[in-house]
Amino acid sequence: MSEYSIGDAMKKFLRSSKLKGDIQALQITDIWEKLMGKTIAKYTDSIKIYGDKLYISTKVAPLKQELMFQKENIILRVNEALKENQIKEVIIN
């Protein structure tokens, strides 16, 4: 029987779990201000991850437009923060 550290066991569990996207979304939410700045973080309502898509919700129309222009940058920053190349698409609601 092989032994795992708790961290390794959690990573292995999350890779096969449906909770992975929720936990990653929480990680991104925690550092969203650092990634995107105070103004964007202040007016972002929610962040969710389903599969390889990052969903960002906001009610502020100018922010939606700004986020649309920054999609590639968001993908790069989020993937760097997650330390894996998971996010392929950003969807702004």
C-alpha positions in Angstrom: 0.0 0.0 0.0 1.4 3.4 -1.0 1.4 6.4 1.4 0.2 9.9 0.4 0.6 13.1 2.2 -2.8 14.8 3.0 -2.0 17.4 0.3 -1.4 14.7 -2.3 -4.5 12.8 -1.3 -6.6 16.0 -1.6 -5.2 16.7 -5.0 -5.8 13.2 -6.2 -9.4 13.4 -4.9 -10.1 16.8 -6.5 -8.8 15.7 -9.9 -11.6 13.1 -10.1 -14.2 15.1 -8.1 -17.0 17.4 -9.2 -15.9 19.8 -6.5 -12.8 20.7 -8.3 -14.3 23.7 -10.2 -16.0 25.0 -7.0 -12.8 24.9 -5.0 -10.8 26.5 -7.8 -13.5 29.2 -8.2 -13.0 29.9 -4.4 -9.3 30.1 -4.9 -9.7 32.6 -7.7 -12.3 34.6 -5.8 -9.8 34.9 -2.9 -7.1 36.4 -5.2 -9.3 38.2 -7.8 -8.4 41.7 -6.5 -4.7 40.8 -6.8 -5.2 39.4 -10.3 -7.5 42.1 -11.7 -7.3 45.1 -9.4 -9.6 46.7 -6.8 -12.2 48.3 -9.1 -12.8 45.1 -11.1 -12.9 43.0 -7.9 -15.4 45.4 -6.3 -17.9 45.1 -9.1 -17.6 41.4 -9.8 -20.6 39.6 -8.5 -19.5 36.0 -8.8 -16.8 33.7 -10.3 -17.5 30.1 -11.3 -15.6 27.4 -13.1 -17.3 24.6 -15.1 -14.9 22.3 -16.9 -12.5 24.6 -18.9 -14.8 27.7 -18.7 -14.5 30.6 -16.3 -17.8 32.4 -15.8 -17.6 36.0 -14.4 -20.8 37.8 -13.4 -21.3 41.5 -13.0 -24.2 44.0 -13.4 -21.9 46.9 -14.5 -22.1 47.3 -18.3 -18.7 49.1 -18.7 -17.0 46.4 -16.6 -18.5 43.7 -18.8 -17.0 45.5 -21.8 -13.6 45.8 -20.1 -13.6 42.1 -19.2 -14.5 41.2 -22.8 -11.4 43.0 -24.0 -9.2 41.3 -21.3 -10.3 37.7 -21.9 -6.9 36.4 -23.0 -5.2 38.2 -20.1 -7.7 36.8 -17.7 -7.1 33.2 -19.0 -3.3 33.7 -18.6 -3.6 35.1 -15.1 -6.1 32.6 -13.8 -4.2 29.6 -15.2 -1.0 30.9 -13.7 -2.7 31.3 -10.3 -4.2 27.7 -10.5 -0.8 26.4 -11.6 -2.4 24.5 -14.5 -3.6 25.2 -17.9 -7.3 24.5 -17.2 -9.2 27.6 -18.3 -9.7 27.8 -22.1 -12.6 30.3 -22.3 -14.0 33.2 -20.3 -17.7 33.9 -20.3 -19.0 37.2 -19.1 -22.5 37.4 -17.7 
